Amino acid sequence: MNTSGADLLLWVAVPYICLAVFAVGHVWRYRHDQFGWTSRTSQLLEHRWLRWGSPLFHLGAFLVIAGHAAGLAVPASWTEAVGVDEHAYHTTAVWAGSFAGAAMVVGLGMLCARRLLSRRIRLRTDRSDKVLFPLLSATVLLGITATAAHNVFGAGYDYRSTVSVWFRGLFTLSPEPGAIAGAPLLFQLHALTACLLFAAWPFTRLVHVWSAPVGYLVRPYLVYRRRTV
């Protein structure tokens, strides 16, 4: 299959540039802005929208990331080898993905509305947030729209034979731009905005993902003993 220059640019050059910016940007951010390595919480300024929006968004985001990892990184032959046929995988992915996506969209919508409607929060919004929120919203909405259009209301589209092949090829240093060049436009746009989101990641509040207090889950209990007098 002949690959055009546009395909090489969009599906090879752009992803590798974004991944390079993602890696180098994190090193730069850590070395020069450790005190800014935070989510910059604004809970003290407004908490009613945050109380529901933040848990919904984070729960949905966690499930969406897990689903993408399974769908993009795990070949179809592997799931079939453990007894999960294509129909079962497709059904589970569509409904579980729809639930996760809906939770993420509702949570993100509440967080965006909170930032737009509250003057105190709006004044605290910096330039990185003005890039992050529209880009994150576009990525999420394109993913939801692609799933709904092709796999919920449409005839069904097996992205594991195209988008997944391209994605894995990037990390094995054997990119296959032709695999995604024939994918539906919505899937292509979702992939491109995701690449741009990775490039913007180190320069936004998303870096706080790497500082999640996972260690608290396995931290031993603190034992308090009363001092006898």
Protein Blocks (a to p, Z undefined) as FASTA:
>chain_A
ZZdfklmmmmmmmmmmmmmmmmmmmmmmmmmmmmlmcghiaklmomklmmmmmmmmmmmm
mmmmmmmmmmmmmcfklmmmnopafklmmmmmmmmmmmmmmmmmmmmmmmmmmmmmmmkl
mmmpcfklmmmmmmmmmmmmmmmmmmmmmmmmmnopafklmmmmmmmmmmnopacfklmm
mpcfklmmmmmmmmmmmmmmmmmmklmmmmcckklmmgccdddddddZZ
